[in-house]
């Protein structure tokens, strides 16, 4: 992705905290899915395992310095600058698409934190992975997550990282369109198994919206490099519920899926990218999710 020297979003914050509020956090990225799998299937505190993984050997990313704090001399890290550019691009794309729909798009904030933070959706640790909180309409991210994305889960490349950010912004789009409120209502009425099925559709729609954003990155902004879409699709494959359950549980239990299988996540991202049409992303009405 061609990102250096381009506009960075000013809608970002460092750390910070929030009080109680509405809603639950959506997203959670790779680490969030794995944390849930570890807890539900082993009863082990996921932070212990994840911290051990972070202490292991690592490879250096070719595109971006992943140090979350910044370079020497107090400069912002390239990783943070990259995240701000991606956020700026989501602002441009979704601002245009909402205008085309006759609606107004309000930009989300992105909060950079380390280790832990208090949000309007409750307390969260870095082990949660990136997530979106509808209670304060903010995307939260510990940039060290991208080390895990590349080194442990073999999802290398700057556009794999861009996909993660675009997915979380996709949850913000859902919030603005009223989908999140409906999910809150459903949570009060459905069994856990039934709600999990809706959760999968919610996450796949966020993948679709990430694909729509990628469509405009290519056709409106012309900033994609060869291999970028493959990086995003690989990331979607690596974080499928079935793949992660197989690795951490030893077997696959579809009734406990919350984000969708590898095939489903790749399908909906690709559909968004190939069509660029927001109207084709109604995962809740889809008869078949892949």
C-alpha positions as CSV (number, residue, x, y, z in Angstrom):
1,X,0.0,0.0,0.0
2,X,1.3,3.4,-1.0
3,X,0.9,5.3,2.3
4,X,4.0,7.3,3.1
5,X,3.6,11.1,2.9
6,X,-0.1,11.0,2.6
7,X,-2.8,12.6,4.9
8,X,-2.9,11.3,8.4
9,X,-6.2,11.4,10.4
10,X,-6.3,13.8,13.2
11,X,-9.1,11.8,14.9
12,X,-6.7,9.9,17.2
13,X,-6.0,9.8,20.9
14,X,-3.3,8.5,23.1
15,X,-4.5,6.2,25.9
16,X,-7.3,7.8,27.8
17,X,-10.2,6.3,29.7
18,X,-14.0,6.2,29.7
19,X,-16.8,5.6,32.1
20,X,-19.6,3.2,31.9
21,X,-21.8,3.2,28.8
22,X,-23.9,1.3,26.3
23,X,-23.0,-1.7,24.2
24,X,-20.3,-4.3,24.1
25,X,-17.1,-4.1,22.1
26,X,-17.0,-5.6,18.6
27,X,-14.1,-6.9,16.7
28,X,-11.2,-8.3,18.8
29,X,-9.0,-9.2,15.9
30,X,-7.0,-12.4,15.9
31,X,-5.9,-12.2,19.5
32,X,-9.4,-11.6,20.7
33,X,-10.7,-14.7,18.9
34,X,-7.9,-16.8,20.3
35,X,-8.3,-15.4,23.8
36,X,-12.0,-16.5,23.7
37,X,-11.0,-19.9,22.3
38,X,-8.4,-20.5,25.0
39,X,-10.7,-19.4,27.8
40,X,-13.8,-21.4,26.7
41,X,-11.9,-24.6,25.7
42,X,-9.1,-24.8,28.3
43,X,-10.1,-22.5,31.2
44,X,-6.6,-21.0,31.1
45,X,-6.1,-17.3,31.4
46,X,-5.4,-16.3,27.8
47,X,-3.0,-13.5,28.7
48,X,-0.6,-16.0,30.2
49,X,-0.3,-17.9,26.9
50,X,-0.4,-14.8,24.7
51,X,2.3,-13.1,26.8
52,X,4.5,-16.2,26.4
53,X,4.0,-16.1,22.7
54,X,5.0,-12.5,22.5
55,X,8.3,-13.3,24.3
56,X,9.3,-15.8,21.6
57,X,11.4,-15.1,18.5
58,X,10.1,-12.8,15.8
59,X,10.8,-11.7,12.3
60,X,11.1,-8.1,11.2
61,X,8.3,-6.7,8.9
62,X,9.6,-5.4,5.6
63,X,7.0,-2.6,5.3
64,X,6.7,-1.0,8.7
65,X,8.6,-0.6,11.9
66,X,6.1,-2.0,14.4
67,X,7.5,-0.3,17.5
68,X,4.4,1.1,19.1
69,X,6.1,3.9,21.1
70,X,7.9,5.6,18.3
71,X,11.5,6.0,17.1
72,X,14.3,7.5,19.0
73,X,14.1,11.2,19.7
74,X,10.4,11.1,20.5
75,X,9.2,10.8,16.8
76,X,6.1,8.8,16.0
77,X,6.7,5.3,14.8
78,X,6.0,4.5,11.1
79,X,3.4,2.0,12.4
80,X,1.4,4.7,14.1
81,X,1.7,7.0,11.0
82,X,0.5,4.1,8.8
83,X,-2.5,3.5,11.1
84,X,-3.4,7.2,10.8
85,X,-3.2,7.1,7.0
86,X,-5.5,4.1,6.9
87,X,-7.9,5.8,9.2
88,X,-7.9,8.9,7.0
89,X,-8.6,6.8,4.0
90,X,-11.6,5.2,5.7
91,X,-12.9,8.7,6.5
92,X,-12.7,9.7,2.9
93,X,-14.3,6.6,1.5
94,X,-17.1,6.2,4.0
95,X,-17.7,10.0,4.0
96,X,-18.3,9.7,0.2
97,X,-20.4,6.5,0.5
98,X,-22.7,7.9,3.2
99,X,-23.1,11.1,1.2
100,X,-24.1,9.0,-1.8
101,X,-26.8,7.3,0.5
102,X,-28.0,10.7,1.6
103,X,-26.6,10.2,5.1
104,X,-24.0,12.0,7.2
105,X,-20.9,10.0,8.3
106,X,-19.4,10.9,11.6
107,X,-15.7,9.9,11.9
108,X,-14.7,7.4,14.7
109,X,-11.8,8.1,16.9
110,X,-8.8,5.8,17.1
111,X,-7.2,5.3,20.5
112,X,-3.6,4.0,20.8
113,X,-3.0,2.3,24.1
114,X,-0.5,-0.2,25.6
115,X,-1.3,-3.1,27.9
116,X,-4.8,-2.0,29.1
117,X,-7.4,0.7,29.0
118,X,-10.8,1.6,30.3
119,X,-13.5,2.3,27.7
120,X,-17.2,3.0,27.6
121,X,-17.6,-0.7,26.9
122,X,-15.6,-1.7,30.0
123,X,-12.0,-2.6,30.7
124,X,-9.8,-4.1,28.0
125,X,-6.3,-5.5,27.8
126,X,-4.0,-5.8,24.8
127,X,-4.9,-9.5,24.7
128,X,-8.3,-8.4,23.4
129,X,-6.7,-7.3,20.1
130,X,-8.1,-4.3,18.2
131,X,-11.8,-3.6,18.9
132,X,-14.5,-1.1,18.3
133,X,-16.6,0.3,21.2
134,X,-20.1,1.6,20.2
135,X,-20.5,3.3,23.5
136,X,-17.9,6.0,22.6
137,X,-17.6,5.3,18.9
138,X,-13.8,4.6,19.1
139,X,-11.5,2.0,17.7
140,X,-9.0,0.8,20.2
141,X,-5.6,-0.6,19.3
142,X,-2.3,-1.6,20.9
143,X,0.1,-1.4,18.0
144,X,2.1,-4.4,19.3
145,X,-0.8,-6.4,18.0
146,X,0.6,-6.2,14.5
147,X,3.8,-8.1,15.7
148,X,1.5,-11.0,16.6
149,X,-0.4,-10.6,13.3
150,X,2.8,-11.2,11.3
151,X,5.0,-13.3,13.5
152,X,2.6,-15.8,15.1
153,X,-0.3,-15.9,12.7
154,X,1.6,-15.6,9.4
155,X,-0.4,-12.6,8.2
156,X,2.4,-10.4,7.0
157,X,2.2,-7.2,4.9
158,X,1.0,-3.7,5.5
159,X,-2.4,-4.4,3.8
160,X,-3.1,-7.2,6.3
161,X,-2.8,-4.5,9.0
162,X,-5.0,-2.1,6.9
163,X,-7.6,-4.9,6.7
164,X,-7.8,-5.2,10.4
165,X,-8.3,-1.4,10.9
166,X,-10.8,-1.3,8.1
167,X,-12.7,-4.2,9.7
168,X,-13.0,-2.3,13.0
169,X,-14.1,0.8,11.1
170,X,-16.7,-1.5,9.5
171,X,-18.2,-2.0,13.0
172,X,-18.5,1.8,13.3
173,X,-20.4,1.8,10.0
174,X,-22.7,-0.8,11.4
175,X,-23.2,1.4,14.5
176,X,-24.2,4.4,12.4
177,X,-26.6,2.3,10.3
178,X,-28.4,0.9,13.3
179,X,-27.1,-2.7,13.1
180,X,-25.4,-2.5,16.4
181,X,-28.5,-1.4,18.3
182,X,-30.4,-4.4,16.8
183,X,-27.6,-6.7,18.0
184,X,-27.9,-5.3,21.5
185,X,-31.6,-6.1,21.5
186,X,-31.0,-9.6,20.1
187,X,-28.5,-10.3,22.9
188,X,-31.3,-9.9,25.5
189,X,-33.7,-12.3,23.7
190,X,-31.6,-15.1,22.2
191,X,-29.7,-18.1,23.5
192,X,-25.9,-17.9,23.3
193,X,-25.9,-20.3,20.4
194,X,-28.4,-18.3,18.5
195,X,-26.6,-15.1,19.3
196,X,-23.3,-16.6,18.1
197,X,-24.9,-17.1,14.7
198,X,-25.8,-13.4,14.5
199,X,-22.4,-12.5,15.7
200,X,-20.9,-14.3,12.8
201,X,-23.1,-12.4,10.4
202,X,-22.1,-9.1,12.1
203,X,-18.4,-9.9,11.8
204,X,-18.7,-11.1,8.2
205,X,-20.5,-7.8,7.3
206,X,-17.6,-5.9,8.8
207,X,-15.3,-8.0,6.6
208,X,-17.5,-7.0,3.6
209,X,-17.2,-3.4,4.5
210,X,-13.5,-3.7,4.7
211,X,-13.6,-5.1,1.2
212,X,-15.7,-2.2,0.0
213,X,-13.1,0.2,1.4
214,X,-10.4,-1.7,-0.4
215,X,-12.3,-1.4,-3.6
216,X,-12.2,2.4,-3.3
217,X,-8.5,2.3,-2.3
218,X,-7.8,0.8,-5.6
219,X,-10.4,2.5,-7.9
220,X,-10.7,5.9,-6.2
221,X,-7.3,6.5,-4.6
222,X,-5.2,4.2,-6.7
223,X,-2.8,3.4,-3.7
224,X,-2.8,-0.4,-3.8
225,X,0.4,-2.3,-4.6
226,X,0.5,-5.7,-6.3
227,X,-0.2,-8.4,-3.6
228,X,-2.1,-6.1,-1.2
229,X,-5.4,-7.9,-1.7
230,X,-3.7,-11.2,-1.3
231,X,-2.3,-10.0,2.1
232,X,-5.8,-9.1,3.3
233,X,-7.3,-12.4,2.1
234,X,-4.5,-14.3,3.8
235,X,-5.2,-12.4,7.0
236,X,-8.9,-13.3,6.7
237,X,-8.0,-16.9,6.2
238,X,-5.6,-17.0,9.2
239,X,-8.2,-15.6,11.6
240,X,-11.1,-17.9,10.7
241,X,-12.8,-19.5,13.7
242,X,-12.4,-23.0,12.3
243,X,-8.7,-22.6,11.7
244,X,-8.1,-21.1,15.2
245,X,-10.3,-23.7,16.9
246,X,-8.5,-26.5,15.2
247,X,-5.1,-25.1,16.4
248,X,-6.1,-24.3,20.0
249,X,-8.9,-26.8,20.6
250,X,-7.9,-29.7,18.4
251,X,-11.4,-29.8,16.8
252,X,-13.9,-27.5,15.2
253,X,-17.2,-26.7,16.9
254,X,-19.3,-24.4,14.5
255,X,-21.9,-23.7,17.1
256,X,-19.3,-21.6,19.0
257,X,-18.2,-19.6,16.0
258,X,-18.4,-15.8,16.6
259,X,-16.5,-14.4,13.6
260,X,-16.9,-16.9,10.8
261,X,-14.8,-19.6,9.1
262,X,-11.8,-18.8,7.0
263,X,-13.8,-19.4,3.8
264,X,-16.6,-17.2,5.0
265,X,-14.3,-14.3,6.0
266,X,-12.4,-14.5,2.7
267,X,-15.6,-14.7,0.7
268,X,-17.2,-11.6,2.2
269,X,-14.1,-9.5,2.1
270,X,-13.6,-10.5,-1.5
271,X,-17.3,-9.8,-2.4
272,X,-16.9,-6.3,-0.9
273,X,-13.7,-5.7,-2.8
274,X,-15.1,-7.0,-6.1
275,X,-18.4,-5.1,-6.0
276,X,-17.7,-2.0,-4.0
277,X,-21.5,-1.9,-3.4
278,X,-22.6,-1.4,0.2
279,X,-26.1,-2.8,-0.7
280,X,-24.7,-6.2,-1.4
281,X,-23.4,-6.7,2.1
282,X,-26.5,-7.9,3.9
283,X,-25.1,-10.9,5.6
284,X,-28.1,-11.2,7.9
285,X,-30.4,-12.0,4.9
286,X,-27.9,-14.2,3.1
287,X,-29.1,-17.8,2.6
288,X,-25.5,-19.0,2.3
289,X,-22.6,-17.3,4.0
290,X,-19.9,-18.7,1.6
